């Protein structure tokens, strides 16, 4: 193995792959990056056996060879070299030599033949999706995923494609985010699967605002996405997601219109004095006025009023301030809509300009 490469060309793929690799591995070789050269293409592979990322780079070399090298060490070396520097890399007596300017490095390697293969099944469904659309969908929902919940199906995002609609759902049991948008490419496809939390986070890092299409290949136990010379594979959560539609089938009170920025600013300021553990704030609704109130065990209090479009009966309800802020921060219109269920068990937050995104948060007791 011998090739020359520009630092900037090499650095980004290394950073992307190292994000996938776990710092602590049961198999030492999984701490390495697999380098493969074939017909002028350098392929970099990183995996933790649950996620795999493959990146292809064009190089001026037609030899066929492969080796694995310590992922974080080679990343740190390339990252600390001068910008735009040219790097000479070659394999010499089971050591990977890296030379750039006056710098010389020698890394230990492990044979590529011992690198475990990612268990990918043959896909039963293939579709094309705009990269920017999937990126938007993940950004609008991923913050609602559970983290290490015993209900393991909540530690991820439900992706559903049906009737040319792309639907993503995330929930931690206290709040829920729903993204729903039309597709132009996925015709006659009906499918549903759950991507685990780490896979969602890593995929979100890789996606961009590109208008290009990605290829999604779905198998029984994994999904693979190919785009921009990247191939991202992740094992799916084998479980059935709860029927969240019942939450939307409740009776709701009249819609309350609130200025998004005013509401967000009030929540941000008032939550400073909320209980540090529970982040609870009270919302006091009355004619044309919403009073946001917080207090803590130190007997400190905060209060702020926001003008709203409401003329019904006065009532008080409490929520986790951070849950409300997460939702409001992901809406874009100047005015947002709040709808409270008749039994005061849920609040739906919507963007009237973008009705495909809905957010539900459950109230709390203070």
Buried (B, 14 or more C-beta within 10 A) or exposed (E): BEBBBEBEEBBEBBEBBBBBBBEEEEEEBBBBBBBBBEEEBBBBBBBBBBBBBBBBBEBEBEEEBBBBBBBBBBBEBBEEBEEEEEBEBEBEEEBBBBBBEEEEBEBEBBEBEEBEEBEBEEBEBEBEBBBBBBBBBBEBBBBBBBEEBEEBBBBBBBBBBEEBEBBBBBBBEBBBBBBBBEBEBBEEBEBBBBBBBBBBBBBBEBBEEEEEBBBBBBBEEBBBBBBBEBBBBBBBBEBEBBEBEEBBEBEBBEBBEBBBEBBBBBBBBBBEBBBEEBBBBBBBBBEEEBBBBBBBEEEEEBBBBBEBEBEEEEEEBBBBBBBBBBBBEBBEEEBBBBBBBEEEEBBBBBBEEBEBBBBBBBBBEB
